[in-house]
Amino acid sequence: MANILIITDDVFTYSGREKVCSFMLDEFSKSNDVDIFSFEPGKEAFHDFSLAKNIYTPSKGGDGNELLEKIVLHNNYAYVFVASMGRLSIKLI
């Protein structure tokens, strides 16, 4: 069993990117612990992410990069996946 992190810009919308995150979670969680990190603060998700061990979001106005760094260093993930349409790359620099 591995620890896996899926990073996305906003897991709480209903676009294709979130559908991909939901699909990845469904498949990876069959034999792994999967966390999700969303750069946008939490609200109710359109897709079902109940299989996620944790869903991390920064507080409104919080520093998402700083929180992400703490989470990654603390959890020792075996795999980290970024689900993005390209804009997220700028946030991760």
C-alpha positions as CSV (number, residue, x, y, z in Angstrom):
1,M,0.0,0.0,0.0
2,A,1.4,3.4,-1.0
3,N,0.5,7.0,0.0
4,I,-0.7,8.9,-3.1
5,L,-1.4,12.6,-3.5
6,I,-3.5,14.1,-6.2
7,I,-3.1,17.9,-6.7
8,T,-5.6,20.0,-8.6
9,D,-6.5,23.7,-8.9
10,D,-10.1,23.3,-7.7
11,V,-11.6,19.9,-6.8
12,F,-15.0,21.5,-6.0
13,T,-16.2,22.3,-9.5
14,Y,-17.8,19.9,-12.0
15,S,-15.4,20.2,-15.0
16,G,-13.5,17.4,-16.7
17,R,-10.4,17.9,-14.5
18,E,-12.4,17.0,-11.4
19,K,-13.9,14.0,-13.2
20,V,-10.4,12.8,-13.9
21,C,-9.5,13.3,-10.2
22,S,-12.6,11.3,-9.2
23,F,-11.6,8.5,-11.6
24,M,-8.0,8.4,-10.3
25,L,-9.3,8.3,-6.7
26,D,-11.6,5.5,-7.5
27,E,-8.9,3.4,-9.1
28,F,-5.9,4.2,-6.8
29,S,-7.9,3.9,-3.5
30,K,-8.6,0.2,-4.2
31,S,-5.1,-0.6,-2.8
32,N,-3.7,2.7,-1.6
33,D,-4.3,5.6,0.7
34,V,-5.1,8.6,-1.5
35,D,-5.1,12.3,-0.4
36,I,-6.3,15.2,-2.5
37,F,-5.0,18.8,-2.4
38,S,-7.1,21.6,-3.9
39,F,-5.7,25.1,-4.2
40,E,-9.2,26.6,-3.9
41,P,-10.8,26.6,-0.4
42,G,-13.4,24.0,0.3
43,K,-17.0,23.9,-0.5
44,E,-19.2,21.0,-1.4
45,A,-17.8,18.8,-4.2
46,F,-19.9,17.9,-7.3
47,H,-18.1,14.6,-7.7
48,D,-17.8,11.9,-5.0
49,F,-14.5,12.1,-3.2
50,S,-15.5,10.1,-0.1
51,L,-12.8,7.5,-0.8
52,A,-10.1,10.1,-0.2
53,K,-8.3,9.7,3.1
54,N,-7.9,13.5,3.3
55,I,-8.9,16.5,1.2
56,Y,-6.6,19.4,1.9
57,T,-7.4,23.0,1.0
58,P,-5.8,26.3,2.2
59,S,-7.9,28.6,4.2
60,K,-9.5,31.5,2.3
61,G,-6.6,33.8,1.4
62,G,-4.1,31.3,2.7
63,D,-0.8,30.3,1.1
64,G,-1.5,27.1,-0.9
65,N,2.1,26.5,-1.8
66,E,3.2,26.7,1.9
67,L,0.4,24.3,2.9
68,L,1.2,21.9,0.1
69,E,4.9,21.8,1.0
70,K,4.0,20.9,4.6
71,I,1.6,18.2,3.6
72,V,4.1,16.6,1.1
73,L,7.0,16.7,3.6
74,H,4.8,15.3,6.4
75,N,3.1,12.4,4.5
76,N,6.0,11.0,2.6
77,Y,4.0,10.3,-0.6
78,A,5.2,7.5,-2.9
79,Y,3.4,9.2,-5.9
80,V,2.2,12.7,-6.5
81,F,-0.1,13.4,-9.5
82,V,-1.0,16.9,-10.8
83,A,-4.4,17.1,-12.6
84,S,-4.3,20.4,-14.4
85,M,-5.3,22.1,-17.6
86,G,-1.9,24.0,-17.6
87,R,-2.6,26.9,-15.3
88,L,-1.7,25.0,-12.1
89,S,2.0,24.8,-13.3
90,I,2.4,28.5,-12.6
91,K,1.1,28.1,-9.0
92,L,3.6,25.4,-8.3
93,I,6.7,27.4,-9.4
